[in-house]
Amino acid sequence: LHLFPDHAEGADPRESPLLSLFQEASVWNNLANALYHSDEENTNIRAWQAWSASLDIFRHINKSDYSCEEATILLNLGNIRSTISRQYRVELSQLQTHSTAGPPLDAQALALEHRAAQSAAIEITEAGLELATKIRPPKRTPECDVGCVIAAMNLSELIEATGDMKGAMQRLNEARKLANNWLRKLRNETDASDETGVG
């Protein structure tokens, strides 16, 4: 997908981008969402690639600053990485069971691959949560608040799958605290709007 002409030295200055950088990042993000929720098979890798492209562009736009768009995409990447790892484990297990091309795959190797995939999903989701918590108003949006709750819940599930029940419970309690803070914030904003007659 080439949305931008080459603006390097010597390029025709009359050419102009079809979309702004922000719009292009949004296109990739929307494509990833469509692929992730598609009923077609084998779309998760393509969704991962589209979200990665969107994240790269948002990072280019924001430089060293942070945005809720980046945080949300990181959380989506963590979620889909977890999905891919589960599918990968099933596919490898099926290959191990039904392969006639050689000896079965080593069970220990399968376990190591799956644990590595789990760790990657946890690390990505933790990075998204950490980023989202750093964003302050006016750049902070409800998307960040909701994303933090979902990230903590996802982390609880991912950590539980590793057998760390204590760590999973800590993340679940964090999700509850974040959800309560978000609901309290919504109530305060609603009360303030009622007092001023706005809304």
Backbone as a printed PyTorch tensor [residue, N CA C, xyz], in Angstrom:
tensor([[[  0.8610,  -1.1880,   0.0000],
         [  0.0000,   0.0000,   0.0000],
         [  0.8920,   1.2310,   0.0000]],

        [[  0.8700,   1.9910,  -1.0910],
         [  1.6930,   3.1840,  -1.2050],
         [  0.7700,   4.4040,  -1.2510]],

        [[  0.6460,   5.0840,  -0.1270],
         [ -0.2360,   6.2330,  -0.0410],
         [  0.5070,   7.5420,  -0.2400]],

        [[  1.8180,   7.4780,  -0.2290],
         [  2.6070,   8.7010,  -0.2810],
         [  3.6000,   8.6700,  -1.4280]],

        [[  3.6860,   9.7540,  -2.2070],
         [  4.7410,   9.8420,  -3.2080],
         [  6.0820,  10.0700,  -2.5420]],

        [[  7.1290,   9.8790,  -3.2760],
         [  8.4700,  10.0580,  -2.7460],
         [  8.7920,  11.5440,  -2.6840]],

        [[  9.0390,  12.0620,  -1.4650],
         [  9.3560,  13.4790,  -1.3190],
         [ 10.8550,  13.6950,  -1.1150]],

        [[ 11.6360,  12.7220,  -1.5440],
         [ 13.0790,  12.8730,  -1.4450],
         [ 13.5460,  13.9570,  -2.4190]],

        [[ 14.8020,  14.3470,  -2.2950],
         [ 15.3430,  15.3860,  -3.1690],
         [ 15.1770,  14.9770,  -4.6290]],

        [[ 14.6660,  15.8720,  -5.4240],
         [ 14.4710,  15.5660,  -6.8280],
         [ 13.0710,  15.1080,  -7.1670]],

        [[ 12.2390,  14.8760,  -6.1400],
         [ 10.8620,  14.4370,  -6.4000],
         [ 10.0420,  15.6120,  -6.9080]],

        [[  9.0020,  15.3160,  -7.6480],
         [  8.1280,  16.3460,  -8.2130],
         [  7.3580,  17.0210,  -7.0960]],

        [[  7.5720,  18.3180,  -6.8410],
         [  6.8980,  18.9910,  -5.7140],
         [  5.3950,  19.1340,  -5.9360]],

        [[  4.9340,  18.9210,  -7.1780],
         [  3.5050,  19.0330,  -7.4460],
         [  2.7430,  17.8330,  -6.8970]],

        [[  3.4710,  16.7460,  -6.6620],
         [  2.8050,  15.5770,  -6.0990],
         [  2.5040,  15.8380,  -4.6240]],

        [[  1.3840,  15.3620,  -4.1650],
         [  1.0110,  15.5580,  -2.7660],
         [  0.4650,  14.2540,  -2.2100]],

        [[  0.6040,  14.0280,  -0.9030],
         [  0.1080,  12.7930,  -0.3020],
         [ -1.4000,  12.6470,  -0.4810]],

        [[ -1.8310,  11.4150,  -0.6710],
         [ -3.2680,  11.1560,  -0.7220],
         [ -3.8870,  11.3170,   0.6620]],

        [[ -3.1220,  10.9720,   1.6880],
         [ -3.5990,  11.0560,   3.0640],
         [ -2.5110,  11.6710,   3.9290]],

        [[ -2.9230,  12.2700,   5.0260],
         [ -1.9450,  12.7320,   6.0080],
         [ -1.3770,  11.5120,   6.7290]],

        [[ -0.2740,  11.7230,   7.4610],
         [  0.3070,  10.6130,   8.2110],
         [ -0.6900,  10.0460,   9.2190]],

        [[ -1.4060,  10.9410,   9.8860],
         [ -2.4020,  10.4820,  10.8680],
         [ -3.4760,   9.6540,  10.1850]],

        [[ -3.9220,  10.0840,   9.0180],
         [ -4.9460,   9.3340,   8.2900],
         [ -4.4250,   7.9850,   7.8330]],

        [[ -3.1580,   7.9480,   7.4030],
         [ -2.5950,   6.6670,   6.9680],
         [ -2.5040,   5.6950,   8.1480]],

        [[ -2.0640,   6.2070,   9.2970],
         [ -2.0010,   5.3570,  10.4840],
         [ -3.3900,   4.8230,  10.8330]],

        [[ -4.4020,   5.6860,  10.6700],
         [ -5.7790,   5.2650,  10.9580],
         [ -6.2580,   4.2060,   9.9730]],

        [[ -5.8270,   4.3200,   8.7130],
         [ -6.1910,   3.3140,   7.7090],
         [ -5.6390,   1.9470,   8.1080]],

        [[ -4.3570,   1.9210,   8.4730],
         [ -3.7490,   0.6560,   8.9020],
         [ -4.4460,   0.1120,  10.1420]],

        [[ -4.7830,   0.9930,  11.0780],
         [ -5.4570,   0.5680,  12.3020],
         [ -6.8350,  -0.0250,  11.9950]],

        [[ -7.5820,   0.6380,  11.1250],
         [ -8.9080,   0.1340,  10.7530],
         [ -8.8030,  -1.1840,   9.9990]],

        [[ -7.7840,  -1.3000,   9.1520],
         [ -7.5730,  -2.5590,   8.4300],
         [ -7.2800,  -3.6910,   9.4080]],

        [[ -6.4330,  -3.4080,  10.3940],
         [ -6.0960,  -4.4230,  11.3950],
         [ -7.3440,  -4.8620,  12.1640]],

        [[ -8.1690,  -3.9020,  12.5590],
         [ -9.4080,  -4.2400,  13.2690],
         [-10.3190,  -5.1130,  12.4140]],

        [[-10.4190,  -4.7820,  11.1260],
         [-11.2660,  -5.5620,  10.2280],
         [-10.7320,  -6.9790,  10.0700]],

        [[ -9.4100,  -7.1090,   9.9350],
         [ -8.8030,  -8.4290,   9.7890],
         [ -8.9770,  -9.2500,  11.0660]],

        [[ -8.7990,  -8.5890,  12.2110],
         [ -8.8920,  -9.3050,  13.4910],
         [-10.2940,  -9.8640,  13.7150]],

        [[-11.3030,  -9.1170,  13.2860],
         [-12.6870,  -9.5500,  13.4930],
         [-13.2650, -10.2760,  12.2780]],

        [[-12.4150, -10.5670,  11.3050],
         [-12.8720, -11.2470,  10.1030],
         [-13.1800, -12.7200,  10.3850]],

        [[-14.1320, -13.2570,   9.6450],
         [-14.4630, -14.6780,   9.7570],
         [-13.5380, -15.5360,   8.9000]],

        [[-12.7220, -14.8910,   8.0730],
         [-11.7980, -15.6350,   7.2370],
         [-10.6770, -16.2370,   8.0830]],

        [[-10.0630, -17.2830,   7.5650],
         [ -8.9740, -17.9310,   8.2770],
         [ -7.6480, -17.2160,   7.9960]],

        [[ -6.7080, -17.4000,   8.9130],
         [ -5.3340, -16.9340,   8.7280],
         [ -5.2300, -15.4170,   8.5170]],

        [[ -6.0190, -14.6620,   9.2760],
         [ -5.9460, -13.2010,   9.1620],
         [ -5.2050, -12.5570,  10.3360]],

        [[ -4.8760, -13.3330,  11.3680],
         [ -4.2620, -12.7410,  12.5510],
         [ -2.8590, -12.1880,  12.2820]],

        [[ -2.0730, -12.9020,  11.4730],
         [ -0.7430, -12.4100,  11.1470],
         [ -0.8370, -11.1070,  10.3600]],

        [[ -1.7700, -11.0500,   9.4290],
         [ -1.9500,  -9.8280,   8.6430],
         [ -2.4250,  -8.6760,   9.5270]],

        [[ -3.2940,  -8.9820,  10.5060],
         [ -3.7310,  -7.9430,  11.4450],
         [ -2.5480,  -7.4420,  12.2700]],

        [[ -1.7040,  -8.3610,  12.7110],
         [ -0.4890,  -7.9830,  13.4540],
         [  0.3670,  -7.0320,  12.6170]],

        [[  0.5550,  -7.3650,  11.3510],
         [  1.3790,  -6.5340,  10.4720],
         [  0.7590,  -5.1500,  10.2750]],

        [[ -0.5580,  -5.1080,  10.1240],
         [ -1.2340,  -3.8190,   9.9200],
         [ -1.1500,  -2.9600,  11.1750]],

        [[ -1.3600,  -3.5570,  12.3440],
         [ -1.2410,  -2.7860,  13.5950],
         [  0.1930,  -2.3040,  13.7940]],

        [[  1.1600,  -3.1460,  13.4480],
         [  2.5630,  -2.7430,  13.5770],
         [  2.8690,  -1.5500,  12.6850]],

        [[  2.3360,  -1.5610,  11.4580],
         [  2.5320,  -0.4330,  10.5380],
         [  1.9010,   0.8360,  11.1050]],

        [[  0.6960,   0.6960,  11.6650],
         [  0.0100,   1.8480,  12.2590],
         [  0.8040,   2.4060,  13.4350]],

        [[  1.3130,   1.5220,  14.2810],
         [  2.0870,   1.9500,  15.4500],
         [  3.3460,   2.6990,  15.0310]],

        [[  4.0340,   2.2040,  14.0040],
         [  5.2520,   2.8620,  13.5260],
         [  4.9580,   4.2920,  13.0690]],

        [[  3.8310,   4.4780,  12.3810],
         [  3.4890,   5.8110,  11.8810],
         [  3.1160,   6.7420,  13.0280]],

        [[  2.3200,   6.2420,  13.9860],
         [  1.9600,   7.0840,  15.1320],
         [  3.2090,   7.5000,  15.9140]],

        [[  4.1630,   6.5790,  16.0480],
         [  5.4010,   6.9150,  16.7590],
         [  6.1950,   7.9630,  15.9890]],

        [[  6.1700,   7.8700,  14.6810],
         [  6.8460,   8.8670,  13.8560],
         [  6.1830,  10.2370,  14.0210]],

        [[  4.8560,  10.2490,  14.0940],
         [  4.1180,  11.5020,  14.2580],
         [  4.4060,  12.1250,  15.6260]],

        [[  4.3460,  11.3010,  16.6670],
         [  4.4130,  11.8140,  18.0420],
         [  5.8270,  11.9850,  18.5700]],

        [[  6.8180,  11.4250,  17.8510],
         [  8.2160,  11.5000,  18.2810],
         [  8.3410,  10.9050,  19.6950]],

        [[  8.8420,  11.7120,  20.6430],
         [  9.0380,  11.1980,  22.0060],
         [  7.7950,  11.3690,  22.8740]],

        [[  6.7440,  11.9640,  22.3080],
         [  5.5060,  12.1420,  23.0440],
         [  4.7060,  10.8370,  22.9970]],

        [[  3.6430,  10.7680,  23.7890],
         [  2.8080,   9.5730,  23.8340],
         [  1.3890,   9.9200,  23.4140]],

        [[  0.6760,   8.9210,  22.9280],
         [ -0.7210,   9.1380,  22.5560],
         [ -1.5350,   7.9120,  22.9270]],

        [[ -2.8340,   8.1380,  23.1130],
         [ -3.7210,   7.0250,  23.4330],
         [ -3.8320,   6.0570,  22.2550]],

        [[ -3.6570,   6.5760,  21.0390],
         [ -3.6900,   5.6860,  19.8700],
         [ -2.5700,   4.6460,  19.9560]],

        [[ -1.3690,   5.0990,  20.3250],
         [ -0.2430,   4.1800,  20.4570],
         [ -0.5060,   3.1330,  21.5360]],

        [[ -0.9980,   3.5990,  22.6680],
         [ -1.2580,   2.6810,  23.7780],
         [ -2.2860,   1.6200,  23.3790]],

        [[ -3.3470,   2.0500,  22.7060],
         [ -4.3910,   1.1180,  22.2990],
         [ -3.8610,   0.0990,  21.3060]],

        [[ -3.0430,   0.5450,  20.3670],
         [ -2.4890,  -0.3850,  19.3760],
         [ -1.5600,  -1.3940,  20.0510]],

        [[ -0.7600,  -0.9310,  21.0030],
         [  0.0990,  -1.8630,  21.7420],
         [ -0.7320,  -2.9250,  22.4600]],

        [[ -1.8360,  -2.4930,  23.0540],
         [ -2.7070,  -3.4500,  23.7450],
         [ -3.3180,  -4.4350,  22.7510]],

        [[ -3.6880,  -3.9360,  21.5710],
         [ -4.2140,  -4.8310,  20.5370],
         [ -3.1460,  -5.8230,  20.0800]],

        [[ -1.9070,  -5.3540,  19.9580],
         [ -0.8160,  -6.2380,  19.5570],
         [ -0.5740,  -7.3260,  20.5990]],

        [[ -0.6450,  -6.9460,  21.8680],
         [ -0.4870,  -7.9420,  22.9220],
         [ -1.5880,  -8.9850,  22.8800]],

        [[ -2.8180,  -8.5230,  22.6340],
         [ -3.9560,  -9.4270,  22.5750],
         [ -3.8360, -10.3910,  21.4000]],

        [[ -3.4830,  -9.8580,  20.2400],
         [ -3.4080, -10.7250,  19.0690],
         [ -2.1800, -11.6340,  19.1400]],

        [[ -1.1210, -11.1760,  19.8130],
         [  0.0470, -12.0570,  20.0000],
         [ -0.3300, -13.2480,  20.8410]],

        [[ -1.1700, -13.0280,  21.8310],
         [ -1.6570, -14.1340,  22.6530],
         [ -2.4970, -15.0970,  21.8240]],

        [[ -3.3610, -14.5460,  20.9710],
         [ -4.1960, -15.3780,  20.1040],
         [ -3.3460, -16.2110,  19.1590]],

        [[ -2.3430, -15.5680,  18.5720],
         [ -1.4570, -16.2740,  17.6440],
         [ -0.7070, -17.3780,  18.3610]],

        [[ -0.2640, -17.1180,  19.5850],
         [  0.4920, -18.1310,  20.3250],
         [ -0.3670, -19.3500,  20.6220]],

        [[ -1.6590, -19.1140,  20.9430],
         [ -2.5530, -20.2520,  21.2000],
         [ -2.7760, -21.0640,  19.9290]],

        [[ -2.9680, -20.3670,  18.8260],
         [ -3.1550, -21.0710,  17.5590],
         [ -1.8910, -21.8210,  17.1730]],

        [[ -0.7590, -21.1980,  17.4100],
         [  0.5170, -21.8080,  17.0730],
         [  0.7090, -23.1020,  17.8470]],

        [[  0.3200, -23.0900,  19.1180],
         [  0.4730, -24.2960,  19.9340],
         [ -0.4160, -25.4150,  19.4120]],

        [[ -1.6590, -25.0660,  19.0480],
         [ -2.5760, -26.0710,  18.5060],
         [ -2.0440, -26.6340,  17.2000]],

        [[ -1.5640, -25.7330,  16.3250],
         [ -1.0650, -26.1910,  15.0270],
         [  0.1530, -27.0910,  15.1850]],

        [[  1.0640, -26.7300,  16.0820],
         [  2.2440, -27.5600,  16.2960],
         [  1.8790, -28.9050,  16.8990]],

        [[  0.9100, -28.8800,  17.8250],
         [  0.4740, -30.1360,  18.4360],
         [ -0.1590, -31.0510,  17.3880]],

        [[ -0.9670, -30.4680,  16.4990],
         [ -1.5700, -31.2640,  15.4310],
         [ -0.5100, -31.8070,  14.4940]],

        [[  0.4840, -30.9680,  14.1910],
         [  1.5630, -31.4000,  13.3250],
         [  2.3380, -32.5460,  13.9730]],

        [[  2.5460, -32.4260,  15.2850],
         [  3.2590, -33.4680,  16.0070],
         [  2.4980, -34.7820,  15.9670]],

        [[  1.1610, -34.6870,  16.0510],
         [  0.3320, -35.8880,  16.1020],
         [  0.1870, -36.5440,  14.7360]],

        [[  0.0290, -35.7180,  13.6800],
         [ -0.3450, -36.2490,  12.3740],
         [  0.7810, -36.2650,  11.3490]],

        [[  1.9550, -35.7520,  11.7090],
         [  3.0240, -35.6740,  10.7250],
         [  3.5130, -37.0580,  10.3070]],

        [[  3.7100, -37.2060,   8.9960],
         [  4.2750, -38.4580,   8.4580],
         [  5.6000, -38.1720,   7.7570]],

        [[  6.0590, -36.9110,   7.8870],
         [  7.2670, -36.5210,   7.1660],
         [  8.5350, -36.7950,   7.9610]],

        [[  8.3980, -37.2600,   9.1700],
         [  9.5650, -37.5010,   9.9830],
         [  9.1690, -37.7770,  11.4160]],

        [[ 10.1220, -37.7880,  12.3210],
         [  9.8130, -38.0470,  13.7290],
         [  8.9660, -36.9310,  14.3160]],

        [[  8.1500, -37.2300,  15.3240],
         [  7.3120, -36.1970,  15.9500],
         [  8.1690, -35.0730,  16.5190]],

        [[  7.5790, -33.8800,  16.5730],
         [  8.2790, -32.7530,  17.1670],
         [  8.4900, -33.0030,  18.6490]],

        [[  9.5870, -32.5180,  19.1510],
         [  9.9310, -32.7190,  20.5480],
         [  8.9680, -31.9570,  21.4500]],

        [[  8.3890, -32.6300,  22.4330],
         [  7.4050, -32.0100,  23.3240],
         [  8.0220, -30.8640,  24.1190]],

        [[  9.2820, -31.0260,  24.5090],
         [  9.9430, -29.9620,  25.2580],
         [ 10.1220, -28.7180,  24.3920]],

        [[ 10.4490, -28.9270,  23.1190],
         [ 10.5970, -27.7940,  22.2020],
         [  9.2660, -27.0660,  22.0340]],

        [[  8.1720, -27.8410,  21.9550],
         [  6.8420, -27.2380,  21.8520],
         [  6.5380, -26.3760,  23.0640]],

        [[  6.8530, -26.8960,  24.2380],
         [  6.5860, -26.1600,  25.4740],
         [  7.4120, -24.8760,  25.5320]],

        [[  8.6490, -24.9310,  25.0990],
         [  9.5030, -23.7470,  25.0980],
         [  8.9790, -22.6830,  24.1400]],

        [[  8.5310, -23.1240,  22.9600],
         [  7.9810, -22.1900,  21.9750],
         [  6.7430, -21.4990,  22.5400]],

        [[  5.8860, -22.2710,  23.1860],
         [  4.6600, -21.6990,  23.7170],
         [  4.9490, -20.7230,  24.8450]],

        [[  5.8790, -21.0660,  25.7300],
         [  6.2270, -20.1650,  26.8310],
         [  6.8320, -18.8610,  26.3030]],

        [[  7.6430, -18.9700,  25.2570],
         [  8.2250, -17.7630,  24.6540],
         [  7.1330, -16.8680,  24.0790]],

        [[  6.1360, -17.4980,  23.4450],
         [  5.0250, -16.7330,  22.8790],
         [  4.2120, -16.0650,  23.9850]],

        [[  3.9790, -16.7870,  25.0770],
         [  3.2550, -16.2120,  26.2130],
         [  4.0000, -15.0120,  26.7830]],

        [[  5.3160, -15.1530,  26.9450],
         [  6.1260, -14.0650,  27.4990],
         [  6.0760, -12.8350,  26.6120]],

        [[  6.1080, -13.0600,  25.2950],
         [  6.0440, -11.9340,  24.3500],
         [  4.7170, -11.1960,  24.4860]],

        [[  3.6190, -11.9500,  24.5960],
         [  2.3000, -11.3330,  24.7350],
         [  2.2150, -10.5230,  26.0240]],

        [[  2.7670, -11.0530,  27.1050],
         [  2.7510, -10.3500,  28.3940],
         [  3.5770,  -9.0680,  28.3150]],

        [[  4.7640,  -9.1470,  27.7200],
         [  5.6370,  -7.9820,  27.6310],
         [  5.0010,  -6.8630,  26.8060]],

        [[  4.3780,  -7.2300,  25.6920],
         [  3.7480,  -6.2190,  24.8370],
         [  2.5860,  -5.5520,  25.5720]],

        [[  1.7680,  -6.3620,  26.2510],
         [  0.6110,  -5.8230,  26.9660],
         [  1.0610,  -4.9370,  28.1270]],

        [[  2.1060,  -5.3480,  28.8320],
         [  2.6430,  -4.5230,  29.9210],
         [  3.1700,  -3.1880,  29.3840]],

        [[  3.7970,  -3.2190,  28.2130],
         [  4.2980,  -1.9790,  27.6070],
         [  3.1390,  -1.0460,  27.2640]],

        [[  2.0430,  -1.6190,  26.7480],
         [  0.8740,  -0.8100,  26.4340],
         [  0.2520,  -0.1940,  27.6700]],

        [[  0.1590,  -0.9720,  28.7440],
         [ -0.4120,  -0.4670,  29.9950],
         [  0.4620,   0.6240,  30.5910]],

        [[  1.7730,   0.4050,  30.5770],
         [  2.6990,   1.4080,  31.1170],
         [  2.6040,   2.7140,  30.3340]],

        [[  2.5140,   2.5870,  29.0130],
         [  2.3950,   3.7820,  28.1770],
         [  1.0980,   4.5230,  28.4640]],

        [[ -0.0020,   3.7760,  28.5640],
         [ -1.3100,   4.4010,  28.7860],
         [ -1.3590,   5.1490,  30.1170]],

        [[ -0.6970,   4.6160,  31.1400],
         [ -0.7330,   5.2620,  32.4600],
         [  0.0820,   6.5530,  32.4800]],

        [[  0.9930,   6.7350,  31.5250],
         [  1.8210,   7.9450,  31.4890],
         [  1.1020,   9.1290,  30.8590]],

        [[  0.0360,   8.8730,  30.1270],
         [ -0.6220,   9.9300,  29.3690],
         [ -1.5490,  10.7230,  30.2830]],

        [[ -1.4080,  12.0350,  30.2720],
         [ -2.1870,  12.9120,  31.1370],
         [ -3.0610,  13.8390,  30.2860]],

        [[ -4.1370,  14.3800,  30.8860],
         [ -4.9580,  15.3600,  30.1670],
         [ -4.0860,  16.5410,  29.7400]],

        [[ -4.3920,  17.1810,  28.6270],
         [ -5.6040,  16.9800,  27.8170],
         [ -5.4810,  15.8730,  26.7600]],

        [[ -4.2750,  15.2650,  26.6570],
         [ -4.0990,  14.2330,  25.6340],
         [ -4.7720,  12.9230,  26.0220]],

        [[ -5.0010,  12.7480,  27.3230],
         [ -5.6200,  11.4980,  27.7690],
         [ -7.1040,  11.5070,  27.4140]],

        [[ -7.5530,  10.4260,  26.8170],
         [ -8.9490,  10.2820,  26.3940],
         [ -9.5720,   9.0860,  27.1010]],

        [[-10.9090,   8.9460,  27.0130],
         [-11.5440,   7.7460,  27.5820],
         [-10.9640,   6.4530,  27.0140]],

        [[-10.4360,   6.5260,  25.7950],
         [ -9.8150,   5.3490,  25.1800],
         [ -8.6720,   4.8260,  26.0370]],

        [[ -7.9000,   5.7390,  26.6300],
         [ -6.8030,   5.3430,  27.5110],
         [ -7.3270,   4.6920,  28.7870]],

        [[ -8.3760,   5.2880,  29.3610],
         [ -8.9370,   4.7560,  30.6050],
         [ -9.4640,   3.3390,  30.4030]],

        [[-10.2320,   3.1530,  29.3360],
         [-10.7860,   1.8280,  29.0470],
         [ -9.6590,   0.8580,  28.7120]],

        [[ -8.6730,   1.3420,  27.9470],
         [ -7.5520,   0.4850,  27.5610],
         [ -6.7830,  -0.0330,  28.7560]],

        [[ -6.6030,   0.8060,  29.7880],
         [ -5.8870,   0.3790,  30.9900],
         [ -6.6290,  -0.7500,  31.7050]],

        [[ -7.9400,  -0.6230,  31.8030],
         [ -8.7450,  -1.6650,  32.4530],
         [ -8.6290,  -2.9760,  31.6900]],

        [[ -8.7950,  -2.9010,  30.3710],
         [ -8.7400,  -4.1020,  29.5430],
         [ -7.3510,  -4.7320,  29.5930]],

        [[ -6.3040,  -3.8880,  29.5680],
         [ -4.9420,  -4.4050,  29.6060],
         [ -4.6710,  -5.1710,  30.8970]],

        [[ -5.0940,  -4.6010,  32.0250],
         [ -4.8780,  -5.2790,  33.3070],
         [ -5.6370,  -6.6020,  33.3680]],

        [[ -6.8560,  -6.6280,  32.8110],
         [ -7.6260,  -7.8720,  32.7810],
         [ -6.9500,  -8.9080,  31.8780]],

        [[ -6.4750,  -8.4510,  30.7090],
         [ -5.7850,  -9.3670,  29.8040],
         [ -4.5090,  -9.9160,  30.4260]],

        [[ -3.7910,  -9.0390,  31.1340],
         [ -2.5690,  -9.4930,  31.8030],
         [ -2.8790, -10.5460,  32.8590]],

        [[ -3.9690, -10.3400,  33.5720],
         [ -4.3710, -11.3270,  34.5760],
         [ -4.5840, -12.6940,  33.9380]],

        [[ -5.2660, -12.7000,  32.7990],
         [ -5.5270, -13.9580,  32.0990],
         [ -4.2410, -14.5780,  31.5540]],

        [[ -3.3790, -13.7340,  30.9740],
         [ -2.1280, -14.2380,  30.4070],
         [ -1.2220, -14.8180,  31.4950]],

        [[ -1.1380, -14.1070,  32.6230],
         [ -0.2770, -14.5610,  33.7120],
         [ -0.8450, -15.8210,  34.3540]],

        [[ -2.1640, -15.8930,  34.4530],
         [ -2.7970, -17.1040,  34.9980],
         [ -2.4320, -18.3260,  34.1580]],

        [[ -2.3450, -18.1380,  32.8270],
         [ -2.0170, -19.2500,  31.9300],
         [ -0.5990, -19.7640,  32.1690]],

        [[  0.2690, -18.9380,  32.7790],
         [  1.6310, -19.3820,  33.0730],
         [  1.7040, -20.1320,  34.4000]],

        [[  0.6040, -20.1150,  35.1440],
         [  0.5820, -20.7930,  36.4380],
         [  0.8670, -19.8770,  37.6200]],

        [[  1.1150, -18.6110,  37.3700],
         [  1.3980, -17.6420,  38.4350],
         [  0.0740, -17.0580,  38.9330]],

        [[ -0.5600, -17.7510,  39.8450],
         [ -1.8750, -17.3280,  40.3190],
         [ -1.7990, -16.0400,  41.1410]],

        [[ -0.7130, -15.8810,  41.9110],
         [ -0.5600, -14.6720,  42.7110],
         [ -0.4280, -13.4490,  41.8150]],

        [[  0.4070, -13.5560,  40.7800],
         [  0.5760, -12.4510,  39.8440],
         [ -0.7050, -12.1440,  39.1000]],

        [[ -1.4470, -13.2030,  38.7550],
         [ -2.7170, -13.0110,  38.0460],
         [ -3.7180, -12.2740,  38.9240]],

        [[ -3.7710, -12.6180,  40.2030],
         [ -4.6980, -11.9540,  41.1200],
         [ -4.3190, -10.4900,  41.3250]],

        [[ -3.0160, -10.2000,  41.3590],
         [ -2.5700,  -8.8140,  41.5080],
         [ -3.0420,  -7.9710,  40.3260]],

        [[ -2.9240,  -8.5230,  39.1180],
         [ -3.3710,  -7.7880,  37.9340],
         [ -4.8930,  -7.6500,  37.9050]],

        [[ -5.5900,  -8.6610,  38.3810],
         [ -7.0450,  -8.5790,  38.4260],
         [ -7.4920,  -7.4980,  39.4050]],

        [[ -6.8300,  -7.4250,  40.5590],
         [ -7.1490,  -6.3700,  41.5220],
         [ -6.8180,  -4.9910,  40.9490]],

        [[ -5.7380,  -4.9270,  40.1810],
         [ -5.3830,  -3.6670,  39.5220],
         [ -6.4740,  -3.2590,  38.5300]],

        [[ -7.0100,  -4.2450,  37.7940],
         [ -8.0810,  -3.9580,  36.8370],
         [ -9.3160,  -3.4270,  37.5620]],

        [[ -9.6490,  -4.0130,  38.6930],
         [-10.7990,  -3.5420,  39.4740],
         [-10.5890,  -2.1070,  39.9470]],

        [[ -9.3840,  -1.8190,  40.4260],
         [ -9.0790,  -0.4700,  40.9110],
         [ -9.1660,   0.5390,  39.7680]],

        [[ -8.6060,   0.1840,  38.6220],
         [ -8.6500,   1.0770,  37.4670],
         [-10.0870,   1.3030,  36.9980]],

        [[-10.8900,   0.2380,  37.0190],
         [-12.2880,   0.3590,  36.6030],
         [-13.0540,   1.2660,  37.5590]],

        [[-12.8150,   1.1110,  38.8630],
         [-13.4900,   1.9630,  39.8480],
         [-13.0850,   3.4270,  39.6890]],

        [[-11.7830,   3.6570,  39.4210],
         [-11.3160,   5.0310,  39.2180],
         [-11.9620,   5.6520,  37.9850]],

        [[-12.0860,   4.8400,  36.9440],
         [-12.6860,   5.3320,  35.7030],
         [-14.1610,   5.6730,  35.9050]],

        [[-14.8920,   4.7940,  36.6190],
         [-16.3060,   5.0480,  36.8900],
         [-16.4830,   6.2820,  37.7700]],

        [[-15.6000,   6.4500,  38.7360],
         [-15.6570,   7.6400,  39.5940],
         [-15.4180,   8.9080,  38.7810]],

        [[-14.4760,   8.8190,  37.8450],
         [-14.1900,   9.9660,  36.9690],
         [-15.3990,  10.3050,  36.1060]],

        [[-16.0730,   9.2850,  35.5840],
         [-17.2610,   9.5100,  34.7650],
         [-18.3750,  10.1570,  35.5770]],

        [[-18.5580,   9.6850,  36.8100],
         [-19.6000,  10.2600,  37.6680],
         [-19.3040,  11.7200,  37.9760]],

        [[-18.0320,  12.0290,  38.2620],
         [-17.6590,  13.4090,  38.5630],
         [-17.8960,  14.3200,  37.3620]],

        [[-17.5600,  13.8130,  36.1700],
         [-17.7790,  14.6140,  34.9530],
         [-19.2650,  14.8190,  34.6980]],

        [[-20.0770,  13.7870,  34.9720],
         [-21.5110,  13.9080,  34.7900],
         [-22.1040,  14.9120,  35.7760]],

        [[-21.6640,  14.8350,  37.0320],
         [-22.1420,  15.7750,  38.0590],
         [-21.7680,  17.2050,  37.6880]],

        [[-20.5370,  17.3890,  37.1950],
         [-20.0840,  18.7290,  36.8150],
         [-20.9140,  19.2670,  35.6510]],

        [[-21.2430,  18.4080,  34.7030],
         [-22.0680,  18.8320,  33.5560],
         [-23.4620,  19.2110,  34.0050]],

        [[-24.0230,  18.4440,  34.9630],
         [-25.3670,  18.7470,  35.4670],
         [-25.3920,  20.0920,  36.1880]],

        [[-24.3200,  20.3760,  36.9460],
         [-24.2600,  21.6240,  37.7020],
         [-24.1640,  22.8450,  36.7980]],

        [[-23.4660,  22.6760,  35.6720],
         [-23.2790,  23.8120,  34.7530],
         [-24.3520,  23.8560,  33.6740]],

        [[-25.2160,  22.8360,  33.6440],
         [-26.2670,  22.7940,  32.6510],
         [-25.7860,  22.3820,  31.2840]],

        [[-24.5910,  21.7610,  31.2270],
         [-24.0380,  21.3130,  29.9500],
         [-24.4070,  19.8620,  29.7360]],

        [[-24.7320,  19.4900,  28.4830],
         [-25.0120,  18.1020,  28.1520],
         [-26.4860,  17.8010,  28.1770]]])
